[in-house]
Amino acid sequence: MKKLYRSNTKRMVAGVFGGLSDYFNIDATILRLVFVVCLIFSLFSFAFVYLAAALIIPTERENY
C-alpha cells in the first residue's frame, strides 16, 4: 500500500518533492525542474500550491 508523505531524506526545502518522487517512482530532480518552470509561467502562484502541500502532506515516519 502506497502512502504519500514528505520525505526526511530527499528534502531540499520541505520534502514534498522527495515524497512525491517515492510515490510516483520518478526522480525528484525532474519534479523540481518541472515545478520551477511552472512557477515562472504561473507568476509564482504555484508557490501557494507548494506551501499548501507542505502543510497538508504528513511527514515520513521511521516505522514505514
PyMOL Python script that loads the backbone (N, CA, C, O; Angstrom):
from pymol import cmd

cmd.read_pdbstr("""\
ATOM      1  N   MET A   1       0.834  -1.179   0.000  1.00  0.00           N
ATOM      2  CA  MET A   1       0.000   0.000   0.000  1.00  0.00           C
ATOM      3  C   MET A   1       0.884   1.250   0.000  1.00  0.00           C
ATOM      4  O   MET A   1       1.709   1.437   0.894  1.00  0.00           O
ATOM      5  N   LYS A   2       0.702   2.097  -1.006  1.00  0.00           N
ATOM      6  CA  LYS A   2       1.488   3.317  -1.114  1.00  0.00           C
ATOM      7  C   LYS A   2       0.884   4.410  -0.229  1.00  0.00           C
ATOM      8  O   LYS A   2      -0.334   4.522  -0.088  1.00  0.00           O
ATOM      9  N   LYS A   3       1.766   5.201   0.356  1.00  0.00           N
ATOM     10  CA  LYS A   3       1.336   6.345   1.148  1.00  0.00           C
ATOM     11  C   LYS A   3       2.134   7.559   0.714  1.00  0.00           C
ATOM     12  O   LYS A   3       3.338   7.475   0.474  1.00  0.00           O
ATOM     13  N   LEU A   4       1.455   8.678   0.618  1.00  0.00           N
ATOM     14  CA  LEU A   4       2.099   9.926   0.266  1.00  0.00           C
ATOM     15  C   LEU A   4       2.579  10.598   1.546  1.00  0.00           C
ATOM     16  O   LEU A   4       1.825  10.708   2.513  1.00  0.00           O
ATOM     17  N   TYR A   5       3.811  11.040   1.554  1.00  0.00           N
ATOM     18  CA  TYR A   5       4.405  11.680   2.714  1.00  0.00           C
ATOM     19  C   TYR A   5       5.474  12.654   2.251  1.00  0.00           C
ATOM     20  O   TYR A   5       5.902  12.616   1.098  1.00  0.00           O
ATOM     21  N   ARG A   6       5.902  13.525   3.152  1.00  0.00           N
ATOM     22  CA  ARG A   6       7.043  14.407   2.889  1.00  0.00           C
ATOM     23  C   ARG A   6       8.293  13.679   3.351  1.00  0.00           C
ATOM     24  O   ARG A   6       8.350  13.196   4.482  1.00  0.00           O
ATOM     25  N   SER A   7       9.270  13.598   2.506  1.00  0.00           N
ATOM     26  CA  SER A   7      10.478  12.837   2.780  1.00  0.00           C
ATOM     27  C   SER A   7      11.392  13.558   3.770  1.00  0.00           C
ATOM     28  O   SER A   7      11.536  14.780   3.733  1.00  0.00           O
ATOM     29  N   ASN A   8      12.000  12.781   4.646  1.00  0.00           N
ATOM     30  CA  ASN A   8      13.010  13.313   5.557  1.00  0.00           C
ATOM     31  C   ASN A   8      14.413  13.224   4.965  1.00  0.00           C
ATOM     32  O   ASN A   8      15.309  13.966   5.367  1.00  0.00           O
ATOM     33  N   THR A   9      14.602  12.319   4.012  1.00  0.00           N
ATOM     34  CA  THR A   9      15.939  12.090   3.469  1.00  0.00           C
ATOM     35  C   THR A   9      16.168  12.785   2.138  1.00  0.00           C
ATOM     36  O   THR A   9      17.288  13.206   1.852  1.00  0.00           O
ATOM     37  N   LYS A  10      15.121  12.915   1.307  1.00  0.00           N
ATOM     38  CA  LYS A  10      15.255  13.525  -0.016  1.00  0.00           C
ATOM     39  C   LYS A  10      14.727  14.955  -0.012  1.00  0.00           C
ATOM     40  O   LYS A  10      14.105  15.381  -0.985  1.00  0.00           O
ATOM     41  N   ARG A  11      14.955  15.684   1.034  1.00  0.00           N
ATOM     42  CA  ARG A  11      14.369  17.016   1.136  1.00  0.00           C
ATOM     43  C   ARG A  11      15.377  18.089   0.793  1.00  0.00           C
ATOM     44  O   ARG A  11      16.566  17.983   1.095  1.00  0.00           O
ATOM     45  N   MET A  12      14.866  19.127   0.151  1.00  0.00           N
ATOM     46  CA  MET A  12      15.663  20.327  -0.082  1.00  0.00           C
ATOM     47  C   MET A  12      15.038  21.493   0.689  1.00  0.00           C
ATOM     48  O   MET A  12      15.751  22.301   1.284  1.00  0.00           O
ATOM     49  N   VAL A  13      13.701  21.577   0.676  1.00  0.00           N
ATOM     50  CA  VAL A  13      13.011  22.618   1.431  1.00  0.00           C
ATOM     51  C   VAL A  13      12.098  21.961   2.454  1.00  0.00           C
ATOM     52  O   VAL A  13      12.388  21.982   3.650  1.00  0.00           O
ATOM     53  N   ALA A  14      10.997  21.378   1.993  1.00  0.00           N
ATOM     54  CA  ALA A  14      10.047  20.773   2.919  1.00  0.00           C
ATOM     55  C   ALA A  14       9.896  19.271   2.706  1.00  0.00           C
ATOM     56  O   ALA A  14       9.209  18.611   3.487  1.00  0.00           O
ATOM     57  N   GLY A  15      10.514  18.717   1.676  1.00  0.00           N
ATOM     58  CA  GLY A  15      10.445  17.281   1.425  1.00  0.00           C
ATOM     59  C   GLY A  15       9.264  16.850   0.577  1.00  0.00           C
ATOM     60  O   GLY A  15       9.017  15.654   0.424  1.00  0.00           O
ATOM     61  N   VAL A  16       8.524  17.811   0.020  1.00  0.00           N
ATOM     62  CA  VAL A  16       7.342  17.485  -0.770  1.00  0.00           C
ATOM     63  C   VAL A  16       7.732  16.697  -2.023  1.00  0.00           C
ATOM     64  O   VAL A  16       7.138  15.658  -2.311  1.00  0.00           O
ATOM     65  N   PHE A  17       8.712  17.181  -2.756  1.00  0.00           N
ATOM     66  CA  PHE A  17       9.089  16.503  -3.996  1.00  0.00           C
ATOM     67  C   PHE A  17       9.805  15.180  -3.736  1.00  0.00           C
ATOM     68  O   PHE A  17       9.741  14.281  -4.574  1.00  0.00           O
ATOM     69  N   GLY A  18      10.467  15.042  -2.626  1.00  0.00           N
ATOM     70  CA  GLY A  18      11.060  13.759  -2.257  1.00  0.00           C
ATOM     71  C   GLY A  18       9.987  12.717  -2.025  1.00  0.00           C
ATOM     72  O   GLY A  18      10.118  11.575  -2.466  1.00  0.00           O
ATOM     73  N   GLY A  19       8.931  13.102  -1.338  1.00  0.00           N
ATOM     74  CA  GLY A  19       7.810  12.190  -1.102  1.00  0.00           C
ATOM     75  C   GLY A  19       7.053  11.870  -2.379  1.00  0.00           C
ATOM     76  O   GLY A  19       6.667  10.724  -2.607  1.00  0.00           O
ATOM     77  N   LEU A  20       6.839  12.885  -3.215  1.00  0.00           N
ATOM     78  CA  LEU A  20       6.161  12.655  -4.489  1.00  0.00           C
ATOM     79  C   LEU A  20       6.987  11.751  -5.402  1.00  0.00           C
ATOM     80  O   LEU A  20       6.430  10.938  -6.139  1.00  0.00           O
ATOM     81  N   SER A  21       8.298  11.890  -5.355  1.00  0.00           N
ATOM     82  CA  SER A  21       9.144  11.042  -6.198  1.00  0.00           C
ATOM     83  C   SER A  21       9.073   9.588  -5.758  1.00  0.00           C
ATOM     84  O   SER A  21       9.098   8.686  -6.596  1.00  0.00           O
ATOM     85  N   ASP A  22       8.985   9.352  -4.469  1.00  0.00           N
ATOM     86  CA  ASP A  22       8.822   7.975  -3.990  1.00  0.00           C
ATOM     87  C   ASP A  22       7.447   7.425  -4.355  1.00  0.00           C
ATOM     88  O   ASP A  22       7.320   6.257  -4.722  1.00  0.00           O
ATOM     89  N   TYR A  23       6.425   8.259  -4.254  1.00  0.00           N
ATOM     90  CA  TYR A  23       5.059   7.815  -4.522  1.00  0.00           C
ATOM     91  C   TYR A  23       4.861   7.480  -5.998  1.00  0.00           C
ATOM     92  O   TYR A  23       4.262   6.456  -6.326  1.00  0.00           O
ATOM     93  N   PHE A  24       5.364   8.343  -6.895  1.00  0.00           N
ATOM     94  CA  PHE A  24       5.180   8.133  -8.324  1.00  0.00           C
ATOM     95  C   PHE A  24       6.357   7.444  -8.996  1.00  0.00           C
ATOM     96  O   PHE A  24       6.314   7.198 -10.201  1.00  0.00           O
ATOM     97  N   ASN A  25       7.415   7.125  -8.240  1.00  0.00           N
ATOM     98  CA  ASN A  25       8.597   6.441  -8.754  1.00  0.00           C
ATOM     99  C   ASN A  25       9.258   7.248  -9.886  1.00  0.00           C
ATOM    100  O   ASN A  25       9.591   6.712 -10.943  1.00  0.00           O
ATOM    101  N   ILE A  26       9.433   8.548  -9.628  1.00  0.00           N
ATOM    102  CA  ILE A  26      10.072   9.482 -10.557  1.00  0.00           C
ATOM    103  C   ILE A  26      11.212  10.155  -9.803  1.00  0.00           C
ATOM    104  O   ILE A  26      11.151  10.306  -8.583  1.00  0.00           O
ATOM    105  N   ASP A  27      12.237  10.555 -10.520  1.00  0.00           N
ATOM    106  CA  ASP A  27      13.349  11.260  -9.891  1.00  0.00           C
ATOM    107  C   ASP A  27      12.870  12.615  -9.366  1.00  0.00           C
ATOM    108  O   ASP A  27      12.160  13.339 -10.063  1.00  0.00           O
ATOM    109  N   ALA A  28      13.256  12.949  -8.153  1.00  0.00           N
ATOM    110  CA  ALA A  28      12.834  14.200  -7.523  1.00  0.00           C
ATOM    111  C   ALA A  28      13.371  15.418  -8.262  1.00  0.00           C
ATOM    112  O   ALA A  28      12.734  16.471  -8.253  1.00  0.00           O
ATOM    113  N   THR A  29      14.519  15.294  -8.896  1.00  0.00           N
ATOM    114  CA  THR A  29      15.088  16.413  -9.645  1.00  0.00           C
ATOM    115  C   THR A  29      14.195  16.806 -10.814  1.00  0.00           C
ATOM    116  O   THR A  29      14.045  17.993 -11.103  1.00  0.00           O
ATOM    117  N   ILE A  30      13.608  15.838 -11.480  1.00  0.00           N
ATOM    118  CA  ILE A  30      12.703  16.113 -12.585  1.00  0.00           C
ATOM    119  C   ILE A  30      11.480  16.861 -12.078  1.00  0.00           C
ATOM    120  O   ILE A  30      11.042  17.828 -12.701  1.00  0.00           O
ATOM    121  N   LEU A  31      10.929  16.424 -10.960  1.00  0.00           N
ATOM    122  CA  LEU A  31       9.775  17.109 -10.383  1.00  0.00           C
ATOM    123  C   LEU A  31      10.119  18.536  -9.982  1.00  0.00           C
ATOM    124  O   LEU A  31       9.313  19.447 -10.171  1.00  0.00           O
ATOM    125  N   ARG A  32      11.289  18.731  -9.439  1.00  0.00           N
ATOM    126  CA  ARG A  32      11.710  20.081  -9.042  1.00  0.00           C
ATOM    127  C   ARG A  32      11.871  20.992 -10.251  1.00  0.00           C
ATOM    128  O   ARG A  32      11.475  22.157 -10.205  1.00  0.00           O
ATOM    129  N   LEU A  33      12.448  20.477 -11.334  1.00  0.00           N
ATOM    130  CA  LEU A  33      12.613  21.279 -12.544  1.00  0.00           C
ATOM    131  C   LEU A  33      11.275  21.650 -13.168  1.00  0.00           C
ATOM    132  O   LEU A  33      11.085  22.785 -13.603  1.00  0.00           O
ATOM    133  N   VAL A  34      10.356  20.706 -13.213  1.00  0.00           N
ATOM    134  CA  VAL A  34       9.020  20.985 -13.735  1.00  0.00           C
ATOM    135  C   VAL A  34       8.334  22.036 -12.869  1.00  0.00           C
ATOM    136  O   VAL A  34       7.656  22.925 -13.384  1.00  0.00           O
ATOM    137  N   PHE A  35       8.512  21.933 -11.564  1.00  0.00           N
ATOM    138  CA  PHE A  35       7.908  22.911 -10.656  1.00  0.00           C
ATOM    139  C   PHE A  35       8.468  24.312 -10.895  1.00  0.00           C
ATOM    140  O   PHE A  35       7.712  25.284 -10.902  1.00  0.00           O
ATOM    141  N   VAL A  36       9.764  24.425 -11.089  1.00  0.00           N
ATOM    142  CA  VAL A  36      10.370  25.736 -11.320  1.00  0.00           C
ATOM    143  C   VAL A  36       9.841  26.355 -12.615  1.00  0.00           C
ATOM    144  O   VAL A  36       9.564  27.553 -12.659  1.00  0.00           O
ATOM    145  N   VAL A  37       9.702  25.557 -13.655  1.00  0.00           N
ATOM    146  CA  VAL A  37       9.160  26.060 -14.916  1.00  0.00           C
ATOM    147  C   VAL A  37       7.709  26.514 -14.720  1.00  0.00           C
ATOM    148  O   VAL A  37       7.321  27.590 -15.175  1.00  0.00           O
ATOM    149  N   CYS A  38       6.921  25.688 -14.045  1.00  0.00           N
ATOM    150  CA  CYS A  38       5.526  26.059 -13.767  1.00  0.00           C
ATOM    151  C   CYS A  38       5.454  27.288 -12.868  1.00  0.00           C
ATOM    152  O   CYS A  38       4.564  28.123 -13.030  1.00  0.00           O
ATOM    153  N   LEU A  39       6.360  27.404 -11.944  1.00  0.00           N
ATOM    154  CA  LEU A  39       6.397  28.547 -11.042  1.00  0.00           C
ATOM    155  C   LEU A  39       6.628  29.843 -11.811  1.00  0.00           C
ATOM    156  O   LEU A  39       5.980  30.853 -11.539  1.00  0.00           O
ATOM    157  N   ILE A  40       7.528  29.815 -12.747  1.00  0.00           N
ATOM    158  CA  ILE A  40       7.834  31.008 -13.539  1.00  0.00           C
ATOM    159  C   ILE A  40       6.653  31.384 -14.435  1.00  0.00           C
ATOM    160  O   ILE A  40       6.268  32.552 -14.501  1.00  0.00           O
ATOM    161  N   PHE A  41       6.082  30.395 -15.122  1.00  0.00           N
ATOM    162  CA  PHE A  41       4.983  30.693 -16.041  1.00  0.00           C
ATOM    163  C   PHE A  41       3.677  31.032 -15.331  1.00  0.00           C
ATOM    164  O   PHE A  41       2.808  31.668 -15.926  1.00  0.00           O
ATOM    165  N   SER A  42       3.520  30.628 -14.090  1.00  0.00           N
ATOM    166  CA  SER A  42       2.292  30.927 -13.355  1.00  0.00           C
ATOM    167  C   SER A  42       2.420  32.196 -12.525  1.00  0.00           C
ATOM    168  O   SER A  42       1.540  32.505 -11.721  1.00  0.00           O
ATOM    169  N   LEU A  43       3.499  32.924 -12.713  1.00  0.00           N
ATOM    170  CA  LEU A  43       3.765  34.152 -11.948  1.00  0.00           C
ATOM    171  C   LEU A  43       3.762  33.879 -10.447  1.00  0.00           C
ATOM    172  O   LEU A  43       3.202  34.643  -9.661  1.00  0.00           O
ATOM    173  N   PHE A  44       4.388  32.793 -10.075  1.00  0.00           N
ATOM    174  CA  PHE A  44       4.639  32.387  -8.704  1.00  0.00           C
ATOM    175  C   PHE A  44       3.395  31.952  -7.929  1.00  0.00           C
ATOM    176  O   PHE A  44       3.438  31.870  -6.701  1.00  0.00           O
ATOM    177  N   SER A  45       2.292  31.673  -8.619  1.00  0.00           N
ATOM    178  CA  SER A  45       1.121  31.176  -7.897  1.00  0.00           C
ATOM    179  C   SER A  45       1.294  29.708  -7.497  1.00  0.00           C
ATOM    180  O   SER A  45       0.590  29.228  -6.608  1.00  0.00           O
ATOM    181  N   PHE A  46       2.214  28.993  -8.137  1.00  0.00           N
ATOM    182  CA  PHE A  46       2.486  27.610  -7.746  1.00  0.00           C
ATOM    183  C   PHE A  46       3.176  27.548  -6.381  1.00  0.00           C
ATOM    184  O   PHE A  46       3.211  26.489  -5.754  1.00  0.00           O
ATOM    185  N   ALA A  47       3.714  28.654  -5.926  1.00  0.00           N
ATOM    186  CA  ALA A  47       4.320  28.691  -4.602  1.00  0.00           C
ATOM    187  C   ALA A  47       3.262  28.417  -3.526  1.00  0.00           C
ATOM    188  O   ALA A  47       3.560  27.800  -2.503  1.00  0.00           O
ATOM    189  N   PHE A  48       2.037  28.874  -3.757  1.00  0.00           N
ATOM    190  CA  PHE A  48       0.956  28.610  -2.807  1.00  0.00           C
ATOM    191  C   PHE A  48       0.565  27.136  -2.814  1.00  0.00           C
ATOM    192  O   PHE A  48       0.202  26.578  -1.779  1.00  0.00           O
ATOM    193  N   VAL A  49       0.640  26.513  -3.979  1.00  0.00           N
ATOM    194  CA  VAL A  49       0.366  25.072  -4.080  1.00  0.00           C
ATOM    195  C   VAL A  49       1.411  24.288  -3.290  1.00  0.00           C
ATOM    196  O   VAL A  49       1.076  23.351  -2.565  1.00  0.00           O
ATOM    197  N   TYR A  50       2.678  24.677  -3.434  1.00  0.00           N
ATOM    198  CA  TYR A  50       3.751  24.001  -2.700  1.00  0.00           C
ATOM    199  C   TYR A  50       3.582  24.207  -1.192  1.00  0.00           C
ATOM    200  O   TYR A  50       3.759  23.269  -0.414  1.00  0.00           O
ATOM    201  N   LEU A  51       3.245  25.418  -0.783  1.00  0.00           N
ATOM    202  CA  LEU A  51       3.043  25.713   0.635  1.00  0.00           C
ATOM    203  C   LEU A  51       1.882  24.905   1.198  1.00  0.00           C
ATOM    204  O   LEU A  51       1.968  24.379   2.307  1.00  0.00           O
ATOM    205  N   ALA A  52       0.807  24.806   0.443  1.00  0.00           N
ATOM    206  CA  ALA A  52      -0.340  24.009   0.887  1.00  0.00           C
ATOM    207  C   ALA A  52       0.038  22.535   1.004  1.00  0.00           C
ATOM    208  O   ALA A  52      -0.352  21.866   1.961  1.00  0.00           O
ATOM    209  N   ALA A  53       0.795  22.029   0.037  1.00  0.00           N
ATOM    210  CA  ALA A  53       1.229  20.633   0.085  1.00  0.00           C
ATOM    211  C   ALA A  53       2.140  20.389   1.279  1.00  0.00           C
ATOM    212  O   ALA A  53       2.056  19.341   1.919  1.00  0.00           O
ATOM    213  N   ALA A  54       3.005  21.340   1.584  1.00  0.00           N
ATOM    214  CA  ALA A  54       3.910  21.192   2.728  1.00  0.00           C
ATOM    215  C   ALA A  54       3.141  21.185   4.045  1.00  0.00           C
ATOM    216  O   ALA A  54       3.568  20.550   5.009  1.00  0.00           O
ATOM    217  N   LEU A  55       2.026  21.878   4.090  1.00  0.00           N
ATOM    218  CA  LEU A  55       1.228  21.911   5.316  1.00  0.00           C
ATOM    219  C   LEU A  55       0.284  20.719   5.441  1.00  0.00           C
ATOM    220  O   LEU A  55      -0.018  20.282   6.551  1.00  0.00           O
ATOM    221  N   ILE A  56      -0.184  20.189   4.306  1.00  0.00           N
ATOM    222  CA  ILE A  56      -1.192  19.124   4.330  1.00  0.00           C
ATOM    223  C   ILE A  56      -0.576  17.727   4.371  1.00  0.00           C
ATOM    224  O   ILE A  56      -1.051  16.869   5.115  1.00  0.00           O
ATOM    225  N   ILE A  57       0.460  17.489   3.595  1.00  0.00           N
ATOM    226  CA  ILE A  57       1.054  16.146   3.495  1.00  0.00           C
ATOM    227  C   ILE A  57       1.838  15.845   4.768  1.00  0.00           C
ATOM    228  O   ILE A  57       2.678  16.647   5.177  1.00  0.00           O
ATOM    229  N   PRO A  58       1.576  14.699   5.400  1.00  0.00           N
ATOM    230  CA  PRO A  58       2.295  14.375   6.632  1.00  0.00           C
ATOM    231  C   PRO A  58       3.769  14.025   6.376  1.00  0.00           C
ATOM    232  O   PRO A  58       4.151  13.630   5.274  1.00  0.00           O
ATOM    233  N   THR A  59       4.563  14.179   7.405  1.00  0.00           N
ATOM    234  CA  THR A  59       5.986  13.868   7.330  1.00  0.00           C
ATOM    235  C   THR A  59       6.207  12.364   7.424  1.00  0.00           C
ATOM    236  O   THR A  59       5.451  11.650   8.082  1.00  0.00           O
ATOM    237  N   GLU A  60       7.248  11.901   6.760  1.00  0.00           N
ATOM    238  CA  GLU A  60       7.617  10.486   6.784  1.00  0.00           C
ATOM    239  C   GLU A  60       7.988  10.077   8.204  1.00  0.00           C
ATOM    240  O   GLU A  60       8.700  10.792   8.910  1.00  0.00           O
ATOM    241  N   ARG A  61       7.490   8.913   8.604  1.00  0.00           N
ATOM    242  CA  ARG A  61       7.865   8.366   9.900  1.00  0.00           C
ATOM    243  C   ARG A  61       8.871   7.245   9.691  1.00  0.00           C
ATOM    244  O   ARG A  61       8.923   6.644   8.617  1.00  0.00           O
ATOM    245  N   GLU A  62       9.645   6.971  10.684  1.00  0.00           N
ATOM    246  CA  GLU A  62      10.717   5.963  10.581  1.00  0.00           C
ATOM    247  C   GLU A  62      10.169   4.541  10.500  1.00  0.00           C
ATOM    248  O   GLU A  62      10.863   3.663   9.988  1.00  0.00           O
ATOM    249  N   ASN A  63       8.967   4.278  10.978  1.00  0.00           N
ATOM    250  CA  ASN A  63       8.475   2.896  11.065  1.00  0.00           C
ATOM    251  C   ASN A  63       7.675   2.463   9.848  1.00  0.00           C
ATOM    252  O   ASN A  63       6.899   1.513   9.952  1.00  0.00           O
ATOM    253  N   TYR A  64       7.826   3.119   8.689  1.00  0.00           N
ATOM    254  CA  TYR A  64       7.127   2.676   7.475  1.00  0.00           C
ATOM    255  C   TYR A  64       7.719   1.405   6.976  1.00  0.00           C
ATOM    256  O   TYR A  64       7.269   0.870   5.963  1.00  0.00           O
TER     257      TYR A  64
END
""", "prot")
cmd.dss("prot")
cmd.show_as("cartoon", "prot")
cmd.util.cbc("prot")
cmd.orient("prot")
